[in-house]
Amino acid sequence: MTDLASAFAGFWQPPKLPDAHMAMIPMEKIEEIEKKYLENIFAIWSGKSPIEMSDHRFKSSAWHEGWSEFILRSYFVNAQHLVDLAKAVEVDTKAKKRILFATEQFISSMAPSNFLATNPEAINEMIATKGESLANGIQNFLGDMQEGKISQTDTSKFEFGVNVANSVGAIVYENRIFQLIQYKPLTATVFQKPLLMVPPCINKYYILDLQKESSMVQYFLNAGITVFMVSWKNADEQMTEVTWDDYVSEGVIKALQVTIEISKLPKINVLGFCVGGTLLASGLAVLAASEIEPAASLILLASFLDFQDTGVLDVFIDESTIEMTEKTIGGSTGRYGLLGGDDLANTFSALRPNDLVWNYVVGNYLLGKSPTSFDLLYWNSDTSNLPGPMFAWYLRHMYLQNELKIPDRLEICGTKINLSRITCPVYIYASKEDHIVPWQTAYLTNQLLPGEKRFVLGASGHIAGVINPPQKKKRNYWINPQIAKTPQDWFSKAKSVDGSWWPDCVAWLVKQSGQKVKSSPTLGNRQYQVIEPAPGRYVREKAVKVSLLKEST
């Protein structure tokens, strides 16, 4: 999997580009771009560097001497030339996004670092090791070919319940869609109201419970919060007809019911991360339509409720793509199937190709190095399949038609939903460099939910921004108690705070959690008895191959 097409293997295909006769660049603009290009080429031949070449891929001094420097300068000039041409094409906004995306993918794939003949670091390593690095690279390549994906970390170093997903607890409920984990308290007293966490179903839950020092679950437990966790089942052949409604009713709403019954409280605190937040809001809106309000407070982490701007993912979304999904795996023609977890992971990797694709091509194959062990990348490689009907419905009604935000437009679980009926206090977190859920779009949630709100903006991206434990003393976050009309207005008056946003979130959550009571070591109750120790069976299940399709009878 070393070429560009491999990044889109399986279900996803490269975004469609506009027809050639529709993609026009004014002649005067072409002349301007060509003039700039020729000037830059002449500058290279004169020994100058016409374009800034700061890039972590080329930090080694080997890239800045002799023929390697000439190749590198030429690459940057040609890359800039292609970007200038792509930006100059006069087409609609979405078509331009696709042209730019495809251009950037091509530029990333053609970097001189990706080829042995033009990578001085790889050549020097091959000479220094007398060919051993090349032999190791070939072995790494063949091993990855068998696995069907590029290795990003040493997966042999991690074990569930030992150094990932190792918070002590038990499975207290399960059905065909999820297991519910209740964690053992870590403090002598706990706050009355527990926290139910709903992670994204496109990945395993333990992004919120990595190694002890970076576990959000552990952080909440140490603060005296009782934690319940939804662990989604990795979709298999028995789930090819499962829908979004099923995830809401048998997943979110059932998890709310069981947590409330175990806690013996009318209301609990709830947290949703990414699509888990979208599912959670859908479930709360379904219940609110019947005047049932189980949430004492709601925390949304990097979640869409308004899909107005979905960032770079928008290049994959159009009517024809979704119609194909509905016909092949979504059940519209009587054919049901699964979206493969590896295919989805490859697509997300393609959004950051230099960091998540070509970085490992160079390290694994050209330099012959074995990937280091990193818990976050282990989680990233532990993919989950999704039921075709659920995924197709999500794409159409959320990403394409953006109907969740429209009052009484969507019908979920047989109920017209309206997000404005969710009236509890809300803590909304977004990451400033998130390429999956742009923070400006996450901010629009403030306009949809009427309750008291706090918006916090963290540094970094979709995952690293969320998983930022305080003890590492990394990054910063921005706060502004006043919710402004636009994200830009909010940010203009926001204050930067050093370190992790987790303490801010816990301080807010504690205010919603009631009085402290004596903690109990008992998990579950008479009705919901312990089934097995955490992390449970579901999280251990690996994604099955997506050749599983079923025709309706």
C-alpha positions, 0 to 999 in steps of 0.5 A: 500500500505505497501508492496514492490509490491505496490510501483510498482502498476499498469503499472510498474512492478519490473525490470526483473532479469537474469535467475538463471543459468546466474547469477553466483558468483565465488566460491572464491568470495562467500567464501570471502563474507561469511567469512566477513559476519561471522566475522561481525555476531561474532562482533555483539555477542561480543557487537561491531558495525562492520558496520557504522550505520549512517542513519536518520531512526534510529537517535532516542536513542531508537534504540541504546539500548537493543534488538533494538540495536541488531536488528539494528546491525543485519539488517545492517550486513545482508543488507551489506551481500546482497549488497556484493552478488549482486555486486559479480554476474557476469552478464552484466552491465544492469543485475547487475543494476537490481539485485542491484536495486531489492536488495536495494528495498528488503533491504529497505522493510525489515528495522526493522523500518517498522514493529511495533514489531521491531520499539521501537519508535512505541512501545513507542508511542503506550504505551505513547498514550494508543493505540491511535497512533495505532488507528490513524495509522489504520485510516490513512491506511484505508484512504490511501487505499481508495485513492490508495496511501500513503499520503505524505502531508495534501492536504487540506491545499492547494488551487490553486490561493491562496497558490500554483499557485497564480501568477496573470495572465490569460489564453490567449490561449488553445487547447486540449493539453495545456493552455497558461498563461501570467502573469501580470508584477510586475515591472514598466518596463520590458525587451523586450523579454519575457520568455516562460516556458515549464514544464514537462508534467508528472506533473503539471506546478506549480512546477515552481509557488509554494508559493510566496517565492519559485516561480520561476515565481515570481522571474523572474517577479520581475526581470522584465521578462515577463513570459508565461507558458504552462499548460499541460492538464491532459490526459483523454479519449479524448487524448488516441491517442495523440502522441509525434508529437502532443505535439510538434506541438500542444503544444510547437510550438503553444505556441511559435507562440502565445507568439511571436504574443502577444509579436510582436517580432520575437524571445523570450527566452524559458525555458524547465524543464525535459521532457519539455526541451526535448519537447522544443528542439524537437520543436525548431529542427523541426522549425530549419529544415525550417530555422525558429529560434524563440528562442533568448536563451534557458534554459534547467533545468535537461533535457535529450537531450542525453539519454546515461545514464539515471541513475536508471530509466534504470532498467525499460527500455528494448525492452520487456517492451516497446513492452508491452507498445506499445501493451497495450496503445501505439496503435501498436495493435490498442489499445490506453490508458493512462499511469496512473499518480499514477503509474508513481508517485509510480515508481518515489517514488520507486527510493527513497523508504526510503524517499518517501515510507517507511518514510510515512508508519512508520509515518502515520501507525506505529506512527499514525501521520498525514502528515504535509503540504508541497507545494512540496509534494502536487505538487508531489501527484497531478499526471498527466496521459499521452497518451499511444502513446506519452509515448511509442514513448518517451520511445522507441526513447529516452530512449531505442534507444537514437536517439534524439542526432543523426543528421537526425535520428528522424522524428518529425512532418514529419521533420528530425531533427538535434539538431545542427541547434539550434544555440541560446545561451544556459543555461544548469542547472543540479543537482548534486544528481539528480537520474532521470537526472544524471548531467553527462548526462545532461552535454552532451547537451554541445556537441549537441548544437553549440551556446554559452553555460553556464553550471551550476551545483546545489546541491541536487536532481531533484526537490529540486536542481531546486526549490532553492529560494535565500531568503532561503540561502540554498545549493550551486552551481558550475560554470566554464565558460569553457566548457570542453570535459567531465563532470569530467574535467569541475567539476575539475576546477569548483568553488563552490558558496554559495546559489541559482543558480537563480541569476546567471540564471537571470543575464544570461537571462537579457543579452538575453532579450533586452532593457527595456520598459514600462510594460503593464497591458494588457494580450493577444491581440485582437487575443488572448483574455483572456479566464479565470484567471490564473491558469486556468482549466487544472491545476485543473483537477485530473488524471482519472483512467487508465482503459480507453482503446480504440480500433481503428475502 
